[in-house]
Amino acid sequence: MKVLLIGSGGREHALAWKIAQSPLLEEFYAAPGNPGIADHATLVSLNVEDHAAVIAFAKEKAIDFVVIGPEAPLVAGLADDLRAAGIATFGPSKAAAQLEGSKGFTKDLCARYDIPTGAYQRFKTAEPAKQYVREQGAPIVIKADGLAAGKGVTVAMTETEALAAIDECFDGAFGAAGAEVVVEAFLDGEEASFFCLSDGKTALALATAQDHKRVGDGDTGPNTGGMGAYSPAPVMTSAMVERTMKEIIEPTISGMAKDGNPFSGVFFAGLMITAKGPELIEYNVRFGDPECQVLMMRLKSDLLPILYATATGTLDKVEAEWRDDAALTVVLASKGYPGAYDKNTPIAHIPDASEEAKVFHAGTALKDGRLVATGGRVLNVTAFGKNVTEAQTRAYALTDKVEWENGFCRRDIGWQAVAREKA
C-alpha cells in the first residue's frame, strides 16, 4: 500500500513511526513532515491548504491511502476533496469535523441526543455572555467556539477571570475562532481522554489516556495544547469505558448519521469523570497530541489495516490489541510557551531510542544541517513501564539526556496515577 500522511507534529511522528512498521506498506510519504518523520517517510513540501495540489501529488504517486493527522485540514474539508477524487482517506468530512471545529455545534448535538455534558449557552456578543456569567457565578468555563490550538479555553475560578476571558475572545485573541463564545458549567471531577474509531456504523474502542493541559506543575498556569500524557488512565475503569460507549459515543454516532453527517475517523472524547459518571467536555476529531504518542507505543496491532478499515467502512473486520504496560510522554516546550517564545533555538542532542523509550519530534526543523526548535511544543519524550510510576521514572531519565538550553517541561506528568499506585 502506498500511503501519504498529512501533518508535521508529534502526533504525526508517532503515527508515522507506527505505520512504518506495517508489512502492508510499500511507499510512504509525509507532507510536510518533520525531521523525526523523515526517518520513516519521504518528506514532501506540499501546501496542505492547496487541496488540488495534494490530490495531484496523490494521483502522480498512485497513493492508495491518505491519513490526515491534524484538525485544521479536516475542518477545511480536505478529506471530502480526496474522497471525491477517489482516494481512500482517514478522517471525517468537513460537516462531521464540526464536532471539533465548533464547540457550539457539539453542545447542540449533545442537547438534541441527550448526551451528558455541562449546561451551556452560546453568545455572539460580549454583554449577554457577561450577564450570563454574573447569573451563574464562578467557577465557570469560557470557550472560543472555533479552532484555537488548544488555547481557547479558560476555566475561570472567579467571575472577574470569566469576564476577562470573554473580552479576550471578542477582542480577537483567537482570531475568527473567538467570534462566538460558549459559556458552560464547570464540571468537577477527574479528566480523561477516550479514543474510539468509527466508520459511520461500527465503533471500535481504542484506549484511554490522561493529558496534562496546564503549563505548570500541580496543574497551574494557563492551558496549553498539552504538556504530557499517560495511558491507560486508571480512572477509566472497564465499567466507565462501557458507560462512555453507551452514553456518549454510540448516541453521537447515531445522532451524526441521523443529522446527515455520518462520522468516519477517530473520536477523541475529552471527558470529566464526575460523581454522576462520564460527561463530555469536548470532542476532537483526530488523535490527541500528546495522547497519540502513548497510544501508538502501547498498540500491539498493525495500525495501517485498522485505519484503512475505518476509512473504507469495514471496521467490523478488525481488532486492536494493546500492551498491558503503561506509557508516559513528557512534552519539552520552548521557554515562554504558551506565550511568546524564541524560535530556531539549537537542540544539541537527542538521546537514542530503545524498545522501551523514544523521543518524538513535534516543533523541529533542520536549518543549515542543525536541528532547531521551531514550535512551542518541540519534543515528546516517551517511555514504557510496568506501571505509570516506572514509565514516569524512565521518561524523565531520558528527558534529562536531551541537550536543549531553551527547553522546559513539567516535572509531574502522571501525578494522579502515581499517587494512586503509591496509595
Solvent accessible surface area in square Angstrom, and as a share of the most:
residue,aa,sasa,rsa
1,M,39,0.18
2,K,52,0.22
3,V,0,0.00
4,L,0,0.00
5,L,0,0.00
6,I,1,0.00
7,G,4,0.04
8,S,46,0.30
9,G,19,0.18
10,G,0,0.00
11,R,18,0.06
12,E,2,0.01
13,H,3,0.01
14,A,0,0.00
15,L,2,0.01
16,A,0,0.00
17,W,54,0.19
18,K,16,0.07
19,I,0,0.00
20,A,37,0.29
21,Q,96,0.43
22,S,8,0.05
23,P,120,0.75
24,L,82,0.41
25,L,38,0.19
26,E,122,0.55
27,E,68,0.30
28,F,15,0.06
29,Y,26,0.10
30,A,0,0.00
31,A,0,0.00
32,P,61,0.38
33,G,10,0.09
34,N,7,0.04
35,P,25,0.16
36,G,1,0.01
37,I,0,0.00
38,A,48,0.38
39,D,115,0.60
40,H,48,0.21
41,A,10,0.08
42,T,81,0.47
43,L,71,0.35
44,V,25,0.14
45,S,117,0.76
46,L,30,0.15
47,N,91,0.47
48,V,30,0.17
49,E,146,0.65
50,D,62,0.32
51,H,32,0.14
52,A,72,0.56
53,A,32,0.25
54,V,0,0.00
55,I,34,0.17
56,A,60,0.47
57,F,21,0.09
58,A,1,0.01
59,K,119,0.51
60,E,130,0.58
61,K,68,0.29
62,A,59,0.46
63,I,12,0.06
64,D,65,0.34
65,F,0,0.00
66,V,0,0.00
67,V,1,0.01
68,I,4,0.02
69,G,2,0.01
70,P,27,0.17
71,E,29,0.13
72,A,59,0.46
73,P,13,0.08
74,L,1,0.01
75,V,41,0.23
76,A,58,0.45
77,G,5,0.05
78,L,0,0.00
79,A,0,0.00
80,D,51,0.27
81,D,58,0.30
82,L,0,0.00
83,R,81,0.30
84,A,93,0.72
85,A,29,0.22
86,G,70,0.68
87,I,13,0.06
88,A,25,0.19
89,T,0,0.00
90,F,6,0.03
91,G,2,0.02
92,P,0,0.00
93,S,27,0.17
94,K,114,0.48
95,A,38,0.30
96,A,0,0.00
97,A,0,0.00
98,Q,69,0.31
99,L,2,0.01
100,E,11,0.05
101,G,15,0.14
102,S,17,0.11
103,K,30,0.13
104,G,0,0.00
105,F,34,0.14
106,T,6,0.04
107,K,7,0.03
108,D,41,0.21
109,L,0,0.00
110,C,2,0.01
111,A,70,0.54
112,R,130,0.47
113,Y,52,0.20
114,D,132,0.69
115,I,6,0.03
116,P,41,0.26
117,T,31,0.18
118,G,3,0.03
119,A,72,0.56
120,Y,46,0.18
121,Q,88,0.39
122,R,88,0.32
123,F,25,0.10
124,K,149,0.63
125,T,81,0.47
126,A,27,0.21
127,E,104,0.47
128,P,65,0.41
129,A,0,0.00
130,K,30,0.13
131,Q,88,0.39
132,Y,33,0.13
133,V,0,0.00
134,R,104,0.38
135,E,116,0.52
136,Q,103,0.46
137,G,22,0.21
138,A,43,0.33
139,P,56,0.35
140,I,4,0.02
141,V,13,0.08
142,I,1,0.01
143,K,3,0.01
144,A,0,0.00
145,D,17,0.09
146,G,11,0.10
147,L,58,0.29
148,A,20,0.16
149,A,66,0.51
150,G,37,0.36
151,K,67,0.29
152,G,4,0.04
153,V,29,0.17
154,T,34,0.20
155,V,39,0.22
156,A,0,0.00
157,M,106,0.47
158,T,73,0.42
159,E,67,0.30
160,T,105,0.61
161,E,71,0.32
162,A,0,0.00
163,L,37,0.18
164,A,60,0.46
165,A,6,0.05
166,I,0,0.00
167,D,53,0.27
168,E,82,0.37
169,C,4,0.03
170,F,54,0.22
171,D,119,0.62
172,G,43,0.41
173,A,60,0.46
174,F,47,0.19
175,G,47,0.45
176,A,97,0.75
177,A,12,0.09
178,G,1,0.01
179,A,68,0.53
180,E,21,0.09
181,V,0,0.00
182,V,0,0.00
183,V,0,0.00
184,E,5,0.02
185,A,40,0.31
186,F,67,0.28
187,L,24,0.12
188,D,108,0.56
189,G,46,0.44
190,E,26,0.12
191,E,85,0.38
192,A,4,0.03
193,S,6,0.04
194,F,2,0.01
195,F,0,0.00
196,C,0,0.00
197,L,1,0.01
198,S,0,0.00
199,D,15,0.08
200,G,13,0.13
201,K,148,0.63
202,T,39,0.23
203,A,32,0.25
204,L,32,0.16
205,A,38,0.29
206,L,22,0.11
207,A,10,0.08
208,T,11,0.07
209,A,0,0.00
210,Q,5,0.02
211,D,24,0.13
212,H,7,0.03
213,K,65,0.27
214,R,65,0.24
215,V,24,0.14
216,G,18,0.17
217,D,70,0.36
218,G,50,0.48
219,D,58,0.30
220,T,76,0.44
221,G,36,0.35
222,P,77,0.49
223,N,27,0.14
224,T,0,0.00
225,G,9,0.08
226,G,0,0.00
227,M,0,0.00
228,G,0,0.00
229,A,0,0.00
230,Y,0,0.00
231,S,0,0.00
232,P,51,0.32
233,A,1,0.01
234,P,54,0.34
235,V,20,0.12
236,M,14,0.06
237,T,74,0.43
238,S,100,0.64
239,A,66,0.51
240,M,36,0.16
241,V,36,0.21
242,E,102,0.46
243,R,96,0.35
244,T,0,0.00
245,M,26,0.11
246,K,127,0.54
247,E,56,0.25
248,I,0,0.00
249,I,0,0.00
250,E,82,0.37
251,P,31,0.19
252,T,0,0.00
253,I,14,0.07
254,S,55,0.35
255,G,0,0.00
256,M,0,0.00
257,A,48,0.37
258,K,152,0.65
259,D,55,0.28
260,G,55,0.53
261,N,25,0.13
262,P,80,0.50
263,F,0,0.00
264,S,24,0.15
265,G,0,0.00
266,V,1,0.00
267,F,0,0.00
268,F,14,0.06
269,A,0,0.00
270,G,12,0.11
271,L,0,0.00
272,M,22,0.10
273,I,17,0.09
274,T,22,0.13
275,A,117,0.91
276,K,152,0.64
277,G,3,0.03
278,P,2,0.01
279,E,9,0.04
280,L,2,0.01
281,I,33,0.17
282,E,41,0.18
283,Y,3,0.01
284,N,15,0.07
285,V,1,0.01
286,R,33,0.12
287,F,4,0.02
288,G,0,0.00
289,D,20,0.10
290,P,0,0.00
291,E,2,0.01
292,C,0,0.00
293,Q,0,0.00
294,V,0,0.00
295,L,0,0.00
296,M,2,0.01
297,M,9,0.04
298,R,18,0.06
299,L,7,0.03
300,K,114,0.48
301,S,24,0.16
302,D,47,0.24
303,L,5,0.02
304,L,0,0.00
305,P,43,0.27
306,I,6,0.03
307,L,0,0.00
308,Y,75,0.29
309,A,5,0.04
310,T,1,0.00
311,A,21,0.16
312,T,56,0.33
313,G,28,0.27
314,T,56,0.32
315,L,1,0.01
316,D,94,0.49
317,K,154,0.65
318,V,33,0.19
319,E,147,0.66
320,A,22,0.17
321,E,100,0.45
322,W,46,0.16
323,R,69,0.25
324,D,137,0.71
325,D,41,0.21
326,A,5,0.04
327,A,0,0.00
328,L,0,0.00
329,T,0,0.00
330,V,0,0.00
331,V,0,0.00
332,L,13,0.07
333,A,0,0.00
334,S,0,0.00
335,K,106,0.45
336,G,45,0.44
337,Y,15,0.06
338,P,33,0.20
339,G,44,0.43
340,A,101,0.78
341,Y,65,0.25
342,D,97,0.50
343,K,125,0.53
344,N,77,0.40
345,T,21,0.12
346,P,66,0.41
347,I,11,0.05
348,A,84,0.65
349,H,81,0.36
350,I,38,0.19
351,P,12,0.08
352,D,128,0.66
353,A,59,0.46
354,S,71,0.46
355,E,156,0.70
356,E,60,0.27
357,A,12,0.10
358,K,27,0.12
359,V,9,0.05
360,F,0,0.00
361,H,22,0.10
362,A,14,0.11
363,G,13,0.12
364,T,9,0.05
365,A,25,0.19
366,L,113,0.56
367,K,92,0.39
368,D,149,0.77
369,G,71,0.68
370,R,147,0.54
371,L,33,0.16
372,V,10,0.05
373,A,0,0.00
374,T,40,0.23
375,G,15,0.15
376,G,9,0.08
377,R,53,0.19
378,V,0,0.00
379,L,0,0.00
380,N,2,0.01
381,V,0,0.00
382,T,0,0.00
383,A,0,0.00
384,F,5,0.02
385,G,1,0.01
386,K,152,0.64
387,N,52,0.27
388,V,5,0.03
389,T,36,0.21
390,E,44,0.20
391,A,0,0.00
392,Q,31,0.14
393,T,88,0.51
394,R,96,0.35
395,A,0,0.00
396,Y,21,0.08
397,A,56,0.43
398,L,18,0.09
399,T,7,0.04
400,D,95,0.49
401,K,121,0.51
402,V,19,0.11
403,E,98,0.44
404,W,22,0.08
405,E,165,0.74
406,N,26,0.13
407,G,15,0.15
408,F,56,0.23
409,C,23,0.14
410,R,2,0.01
411,R,120,0.44
412,D,25,0.13
413,I,0,0.00
414,G,0,0.00
415,W,98,0.34
416,Q,52,0.23
417,A,0,0.00
418,V,15,0.08
419,A,57,0.44
420,R,103,0.38
421,E,69,0.31
422,K,150,0.63
423,A,119,0.93
